[in-house]
Amino acid sequence: MKDLASLTSAEFKQFLDSFDNILCDCDGVIFPLHKPIPDAKDSILKLRQCGKRLGFVTNNNVGGFKQILEKFDQHEYKVNLDDIVYPTAAMIDYLKSIDFDKEIYLIGFPIMKEEFKKAGFKLADLPDKIEESRDGLKEILKSNPNIGAVIVDVDLNLNFPKMFEAALHLRQPDVIFMTGATDKNVPITSDLVFMGPGYFQQVLIDFTGRTPLGFGKPGLSLSKYVNNRFNITNPSRTLFVGDSLEQDIGFGTCCGYQKLLVLTGATTMDQLSKTTNKEWVPDFYISSFGDINRLIKDKLDI
Ligand SMILES: [Mg+2]
């Protein structure tokens, strides 16, 4: 693991020549979380000028595609719509590819539900509350045979009945189990971390013994989808840039990409130096994505 800024000009040239594609996480890399990321736009332009193809892979399903595009506009980042991947789109494309026509039990944000409905899928109603008695449980225990998939992402109104019913459906082996974002700790401000969906997905995994199809980073299903979307046949010539050790660097490892960690988001230098999980160790780190522009200029005079 090397600090990109510490490379000699020759080493930096070797690094830059070693990949054709750059896949970037968004929040905490090019979209600021709790402090601005100066020069990120210049880095994007410079990398394109150097002949690199850029794609963007976010776990953020909360605002839907419209909000993702608004953020790109807000920061004046030019992007092709096809170059953005997020879990909802990956899941919808997957379900279409298998001609899925049953109901979906979806634990997620309202906008995510809207996107599934717009794509033509029927969503099951989720329980708000149950009577606090054995009779209440019996109501939920009536399983719905029309449900063919359970999807778990962020739901700010998650409750016991929703989890309990999800577990019930997942007892049927032919019900597909899919996860979106798997983040456990989601930084909101510099001193506030949000409890992410990963904790609740783990409860369902432990309880049911099922392994979900992972359509958020670092999921294997997303990995196949991304390689297909970006026509990646030689993963080692792709660089993944992210701020989260588990989601981004773990995804890079899962895909066989090179990995670059930025320190403007979910991970501090202290956390990076203490990580013991080999899959979460990046090849390189840099203080900010915005520094790439300056490094290319300083080291290679481009
Ligand atoms: Mg991030």
Boltz pocket constraint, residues with backbone or C-beta under 6 A from the ligand:
constraints:
  - pocket:
      binder: B
      contacts: [[A, 25], [A, 26], [A, 27], [A, 28], [A, 29], [A, 242], [A, 243], [A, 244], [A, 265], [A, 266]]
      max_distance: 6.0
